[in-house]
Amino acid sequence: KVEKKVMVSTGSVSNIEKNSAKAEGTLVDIGEGVTDHGHVYSTSKEVTMSGTKVAHGSKGTTGSFTSELNNLTAGTTYYIRAYVTGTSGTQLGKEISFKTADPVVPSVTTTAVSGITTSKAVSGGEVTSDGGAEVSAKGVCWGTSSSPSVSGNKTADGTGTGVFTSNIEGLADATTHYIRAYATNAAGTGYGSEISFSTAAIVIPTVTTAAVSNISSSYAQGGGNVTSDGGSPILAKGVCWSKNPNPTTSDPKTDD
């Protein structure tokens, strides 16, 4: 008895996207039976069964089949062959190649600004698409001129897609700032819409004076309570005094 061998033909690759494609194949002869069939592919030529497989299992008739190729790398050349396995062994079809679409910059949105003080604010964004390549950096960038970029001030808020929060510090008070989210991949940097906001102005601190006690011929005890820093760290505090009303820091004073 002459054993009939399985035979397969590699068809075309279509629907090629940045990270996916569709491959066609045809079972020409099923021999004594097909235990598995599908496609095998690699980024190296002369593909063998050690490559990445899309397996469809057994099949009782000849005819065409389709393999969905997913998780591909954008801008990359792949080599692919159809295969079939039966009792007579495994046979590979002709090798063909295709290239996935090149990556584009990521898509990102900018979150509304909140928590604005004299020197800080909170924003962020969402990377809605990686553009076909891994997002290696994301955050927000800002400046006092329109269209800020990653070459200026920016936060670093991780990698990958999804929502992120950015804490912005070191802002100038009473100033209009421009901000937009960014995300970077192998194709470059994509930016979200621009938002402008103004920081609060620094004002003088608010302080109350405590009652004077322990008064002697040359000594007294006073003090106070700083109830607001005015939007900037307190540099000095204490009490000042004079023989005249409304003493100032030009008069004698404590440093507390």
C-alpha positions, 0 to 999 in steps of 0.5 A, spaced: 500 500 500 502 506 498 501 511 503 497 518 501 501 524 504 498 531 506 499 537 502 498 544 503 498 551 500 500 558 503 495 563 500 496 570 501 496 575 507 491 581 507 488 585 512 495 587 514 494 592 520 500 595 525 499 589 530 494 584 526 493 581 519 489 575 516 493 569 512 490 564 508 491 557 506 489 551 502 489 543 504 490 540 497 490 533 500 489 530 507 492 524 505 490 518 511 488 524 515 489 531 518 491 531 525 493 539 525 493 544 520 494 552 520 500 557 519 507 558 522 510 565 522 517 568 524 521 575 523 526 570 520 526 567 514 526 559 512 520 558 517 520 552 521 515 549 526 518 552 532 516 559 530 509 562 532 503 557 530 496 559 529 493 552 529 486 549 527 487 542 529 484 536 525 480 537 518 476 531 514 476 535 508 480 539 503 479 546 502 481 553 504 482 556 511 484 562 515 488 564 520 488 571 524 495 573 526 495 578 532 500 581 537 504 583 531 509 588 532 508 594 528 513 596 522 516 589 522 517 584 516 514 577 518 515 570 514 509 565 514 508 558 511 501 554 512 502 547 515 499 541 515 500 535 519 498 527 518 500 520 519 505 521 514 508 527 517 508 535 517 508 538 510 509 546 510 507 550 504 511 556 500 514 561 504 511 568 503 513 575 507 509 581 509 510 587 513 505 590 518 503 597 518 508 602 521 506 605 528 504 612 529 504 617 535 499 615 541 493 618 542 492 622 548 487 626 552 488 632 557 485 632 564 482 638 566 486 642 571 484 642 579 487 643 585 490 650 583 495 654 588 500 659 587 505 654 585 502 647 584 496 644 580 493 637 578 492 634 571 493 628 567 490 624 561 488 618 558 492 614 553 487 612 548 491 608 543 498 606 543 499 607 536 501 600 534 508 601 539 509 600 546 508 607 550 515 608 553 513 615 557 507 619 558 505 625 563 503 632 562 508 638 559 507 645 561 510 652 560 508 660 560 507 660 552 502 656 548 504 649 545 508 646 551 512 640 549 516 635 552 523 639 551 520 643 556 517 642 563 514 635 564 512 630 569 513 622 568 507 618 570 509 611 567 508 607 561 503 604 557 496 606 555 490 608 560 489 613 565 494 617 569 494 623 574 500 628 574 502 633 580 505 639 577 509 643 582 514 649 581 509 654 578 510 661 578 504 665 582 499 669 579 501 667 572 497 664 566 500 657 564 499 652 558 498 645 559 497 638 555 498 631 556 503 627 552 505 620 550 511 617 547 512 611 543 517 609 537 514 613 532 514 619 536 510 623 541 503 625 541 499 631 545 493 632 548 488 638 547 491 644 550 488 647 557 490 654 560 490 656 567 492 661 572 495 660 579 493 664 585 497 670 587 501 670 593 499 675 598 501 677 605 500 672 611 495 673 616 496 673 623 493 674 630 496 677 636 496 674 642 495 678 649 501 680 653 502 677 659 508 676 665 509 684 664 515 686 669 519 693 669 523 690 663 520 684 660 513 682 657 511 675 654 507 676 647 506 671 641 501 670 635 498 665 631 499 665 623 492 663 620 494 663 613 501 663 609 498 667 603 500 661 599 508 661 600 512 658 606 513 663 612 520 666 612 520 669 619 515 670 624 515 674 631 512 680 635 515 687 634 514 693 639 515 700 640 513 706 644 509 709 638 502 705 635 503 700 630 510 698 630 513 694 624 519 690 623 523 696 622 522 696 630 525 692 635 522 684 634 523 677 636 525 672 631 520 666 633 
